[in-house]
Amino acid sequence: MSIYTPLLSDYQDEDGKVEAMRALVEAQDPSAKEVSDETIGRFLRDRNLDVKKGSLMLLKYLKWRRDFVPNGCFSRYDVIYRRVPSDVLYLQGYDKIGHPILVALLGNHRPVPNMDDLQRYIVYAIDKTCSRIPSGQEKFALILDMKGYGSLDCTDDFRVVMRLLQDYYPERLGKVFFVHLPWFMLAFFNTIFLCLGKTTKTKIEFLGSKRIKARMIKSLIKDIDESQLPVRYGGKLHLVSIEHN
């Protein structure tokens, strides 16, 4: 009697494809047994439910995580002494959907001499933000405040952040608000914007410096309650750096 081996085509729904993807990945990397179905589902959806492509992406992530974060996570003490600006990232509040809000004051950012130090800090920040995501949610909101951002010196750093999010944190980014976007950065961000998929584009809102503050606040309050919005945007929360949150 022959034993029937299911084919990938047999798994039509997402739950079935998650099961198929788990089997493929665990066969090549046993550590995948510790990965939740929710995580597998995010990698799968990022690859348009293509099990093979999603499996390759997840395997790449598992190897990267072992190599770059050997202890499983970075602590505050792993990052605060590495010459990474500590007045850039702030974590507090939730949007109306329930996504935690990460605020980046990019005008305070300075180029980081060691790119590994920057990546450690970003991974620390994203992991901490994701740890605040409540049950039933998978994403976080991001406010990118460009006020005081006076040069293109940090565009390489920005690309590093986007690559980390794209390659290792799929389906984690909810809505993104660009606040006080200076005119000379429009060409740079338009280039990035053109490379994004339709779904991702719908998550991005540009609130440029030409908008008066009242209109900017009105746009933010559509998605974030005043009680959860930082004071600098007309809300009631005072910013606390992510290292001390």
Secondary structure as a PSIPRED ss2 file (coil, helix, strand):
# PSIPRED VFORMAT (PSIPRED V4.0)

   1 M C   1.000  0.000  0.000
   2 S C   1.000  0.000  0.000
   3 I C   1.000  0.000  0.000
   4 Y C   1.000  0.000  0.000
   5 T C   1.000  0.000  0.000
   6 P C   1.000  0.000  0.000
   7 L C   1.000  0.000  0.000
   8 L H   0.000  1.000  0.000
   9 S H   0.000  1.000  0.000
  10 D H   0.000  1.000  0.000
  11 Y C   1.000  0.000  0.000
  12 Q C   1.000  0.000  0.000
  13 D C   1.000  0.000  0.000
  14 E H   0.000  1.000  0.000
  15 D H   0.000  1.000  0.000
  16 G H   0.000  1.000  0.000
  17 K H   0.000  1.000  0.000
  18 V H   0.000  1.000  0.000
  19 E H   0.000  1.000  0.000
  20 A H   0.000  1.000  0.000
  21 M H   0.000  1.000  0.000
  22 R H   0.000  1.000  0.000
  23 A H   0.000  1.000  0.000
  24 L H   0.000  1.000  0.000
  25 V H   0.000  1.000  0.000
  26 E H   0.000  1.000  0.000
  27 A H   0.000  1.000  0.000
  28 Q H   0.000  1.000  0.000
  29 D C   1.000  0.000  0.000
  30 P H   0.000  1.000  0.000
  31 S H   0.000  1.000  0.000
  32 A H   0.000  1.000  0.000
  33 K H   0.000  1.000  0.000
  34 E H   0.000  1.000  0.000
  35 V C   1.000  0.000  0.000
  36 S C   1.000  0.000  0.000
  37 D H   0.000  1.000  0.000
  38 E H   0.000  1.000  0.000
  39 T H   0.000  1.000  0.000
  40 I H   0.000  1.000  0.000
  41 G H   0.000  1.000  0.000
  42 R H   0.000  1.000  0.000
  43 F H   0.000  1.000  0.000
  44 L H   0.000  1.000  0.000
  45 R H   0.000  1.000  0.000
  46 D H   0.000  1.000  0.000
  47 R C   1.000  0.000  0.000
  48 N C   1.000  0.000  0.000
  49 L C   1.000  0.000  0.000
  50 D C   1.000  0.000  0.000
  51 V H   0.000  1.000  0.000
  52 K H   0.000  1.000  0.000
  53 K H   0.000  1.000  0.000
  54 G H   0.000  1.000  0.000
  55 S H   0.000  1.000  0.000
  56 L H   0.000  1.000  0.000
  57 M H   0.000  1.000  0.000
  58 L H   0.000  1.000  0.000
  59 L H   0.000  1.000  0.000
  60 K H   0.000  1.000  0.000
  61 Y H   0.000  1.000  0.000
  62 L H   0.000  1.000  0.000
  63 K H   0.000  1.000  0.000
  64 W H   0.000  1.000  0.000
  65 R H   0.000  1.000  0.000
  66 R H   0.000  1.000  0.000
  67 D H   0.000  1.000  0.000
  68 F H   0.000  1.000  0.000
  69 V C   1.000  0.000  0.000
  70 P C   1.000  0.000  0.000
  71 N C   1.000  0.000  0.000
  72 G C   1.000  0.000  0.000
  73 C C   1.000  0.000  0.000
  74 F C   1.000  0.000  0.000
  75 S C   1.000  0.000  0.000
  76 R H   0.000  1.000  0.000
  77 Y H   0.000  1.000  0.000
  78 D H   0.000  1.000  0.000
  79 V H   0.000  1.000  0.000
  80 I C   1.000  0.000  0.000
  81 Y C   1.000  0.000  0.000
  82 R C   1.000  0.000  0.000
  83 R C   1.000  0.000  0.000
  84 V C   1.000  0.000  0.000
  85 P C   1.000  0.000  0.000
  86 S C   1.000  0.000  0.000
  87 D C   1.000  0.000  0.000
  88 V C   1.000  0.000  0.000
  89 L E   0.000  0.000  1.000
  90 Y E   0.000  0.000  1.000
  91 L E   0.000  0.000  1.000
  92 Q E   0.000  0.000  1.000
  93 G E   0.000  0.000  1.000
  94 Y E   0.000  0.000  1.000
  95 D C   1.000  0.000  0.000
  96 K C   1.000  0.000  0.000
  97 I C   1.000  0.000  0.000
  98 G C   1.000  0.000  0.000
  99 H C   1.000  0.000  0.000
 100 P E   0.000  0.000  1.000
 101 I E   0.000  0.000  1.000
 102 L E   0.000  0.000  1.000
 103 V E   0.000  0.000  1.000
 104 A E   0.000  0.000  1.000
 105 L E   0.000  0.000  1.000
 106 L H   0.000  1.000  0.000
 107 G H   0.000  1.000  0.000
 108 N H   0.000  1.000  0.000
 109 H C   1.000  0.000  0.000
 110 R C   1.000  0.000  0.000
 111 P C   1.000  0.000  0.000
 112 V C   1.000  0.000  0.000
 113 P C   1.000  0.000  0.000
 114 N C   1.000  0.000  0.000
 115 M H   0.000  1.000  0.000
 116 D H   0.000  1.000  0.000
 117 D H   0.000  1.000  0.000
 118 L H   0.000  1.000  0.000
 119 Q H   0.000  1.000  0.000
 120 R H   0.000  1.000  0.000
 121 Y H   0.000  1.000  0.000
 122 I H   0.000  1.000  0.000
 123 V H   0.000  1.000  0.000
 124 Y H   0.000  1.000  0.000
 125 A H   0.000  1.000  0.000
 126 I H   0.000  1.000  0.000
 127 D H   0.000  1.000  0.000
 128 K H   0.000  1.000  0.000
 129 T H   0.000  1.000  0.000
 130 C H   0.000  1.000  0.000
 131 S H   0.000  1.000  0.000
 132 R C   1.000  0.000  0.000
 133 I C   1.000  0.000  0.000
 134 P C   1.000  0.000  0.000
 135 S C   1.000  0.000  0.000
 136 G C   1.000  0.000  0.000
 137 Q C   1.000  0.000  0.000
 138 E C   1.000  0.000  0.000
 139 K C   1.000  0.000  0.000
 140 F E   0.000  0.000  1.000
 141 A E   0.000  0.000  1.000
 142 L E   0.000  0.000  1.000
 143 I E   0.000  0.000  1.000
 144 L E   0.000  0.000  1.000
 145 D E   0.000  0.000  1.000
 146 M C   1.000  0.000  0.000
 147 K C   1.000  0.000  0.000
 148 G C   1.000  0.000  0.000
 149 Y C   1.000  0.000  0.000
 150 G C   1.000  0.000  0.000
 151 S C   1.000  0.000  0.000
 152 L C   1.000  0.000  0.000
 153 D C   1.000  0.000  0.000
 154 C C   1.000  0.000  0.000
 155 T H   0.000  1.000  0.000
 156 D H   0.000  1.000  0.000
 157 D H   0.000  1.000  0.000
 158 F H   0.000  1.000  0.000
 159 R H   0.000  1.000  0.000
 160 V H   0.000  1.000  0.000
 161 V H   0.000  1.000  0.000
 162 M H   0.000  1.000  0.000
 163 R H   0.000  1.000  0.000
 164 L H   0.000  1.000  0.000
 165 L H   0.000  1.000  0.000
 166 Q H   0.000  1.000  0.000
 167 D H   0.000  1.000  0.000
 168 Y H   0.000  1.000  0.000
 169 Y C   1.000  0.000  0.000
 170 P C   1.000  0.000  0.000
 171 E C   1.000  0.000  0.000
 172 R C   1.000  0.000  0.000
 173 L E   0.000  0.000  1.000
 174 G E   0.000  0.000  1.000
 175 K E   0.000  0.000  1.000
 176 V E   0.000  0.000  1.000
 177 F E   0.000  0.000  1.000
 178 F E   0.000  0.000  1.000
 179 V E   0.000  0.000  1.000
 180 H C   1.000  0.000  0.000
 181 L C   1.000  0.000  0.000
 182 P C   1.000  0.000  0.000
 183 W H   0.000  1.000  0.000
 184 F H   0.000  1.000  0.000
 185 M H   0.000  1.000  0.000
 186 L H   0.000  1.000  0.000
 187 A H   0.000  1.000  0.000
 188 F H   0.000  1.000  0.000
 189 F H   0.000  1.000  0.000
 190 N H   0.000  1.000  0.000
 191 T H   0.000  1.000  0.000
 192 I H   0.000  1.000  0.000
 193 F H   0.000  1.000  0.000
 194 L H   0.000  1.000  0.000
 195 C C   1.000  0.000  0.000
 196 L C   1.000  0.000  0.000
 197 G C   1.000  0.000  0.000
 198 K H   0.000  1.000  0.000
 199 T H   0.000  1.000  0.000
 200 T H   0.000  1.000  0.000
 201 K H   0.000  1.000  0.000
 202 T C   1.000  0.000  0.000
 203 K C   1.000  0.000  0.000
 204 I E   0.000  0.000  1.000
 205 E E   0.000  0.000  1.000
 206 F E   0.000  0.000  1.000
 207 L E   0.000  0.000  1.000
 208 G C   1.000  0.000  0.000
 209 S C   1.000  0.000  0.000
 210 K C   1.000  0.000  0.000
 211 R C   1.000  0.000  0.000
 212 I C   1.000  0.000  0.000
 213 K H   0.000  1.000  0.000
 214 A H   0.000  1.000  0.000
 215 R H   0.000  1.000  0.000
 216 M H   0.000  1.000  0.000
 217 I H   0.000  1.000  0.000
 218 K H   0.000  1.000  0.000
 219 S H   0.000  1.000  0.000
 220 L H   0.000  1.000  0.000
 221 I H   0.000  1.000  0.000
 222 K C   1.000  0.000  0.000
 223 D C   1.000  0.000  0.000
 224 I C   1.000  0.000  0.000
 225 D C   1.000  0.000  0.000
 226 E H   0.000  1.000  0.000
 227 S H   0.000  1.000  0.000
 228 Q H   0.000  1.000  0.000
 229 L C   1.000  0.000  0.000
 230 P E   0.000  0.000  1.000
 231 V H   0.000  1.000  0.000
 232 R H   0.000  1.000  0.000
 233 Y H   0.000  1.000  0.000
 234 G C   1.000  0.000  0.000
 235 G C   1.000  0.000  0.000
 236 K C   1.000  0.000  0.000
 237 L E   0.000  0.000  1.000
 238 H C   1.000  0.000  0.000
 239 L C   1.000  0.000  0.000
 240 V C   1.000  0.000  0.000
 241 S E   0.000  0.000  1.000
 242 I C   1.000  0.000  0.000
 243 E C   1.000  0.000  0.000
 244 H C   1.000  0.000  0.000
 245 N C   1.000  0.000  0.000
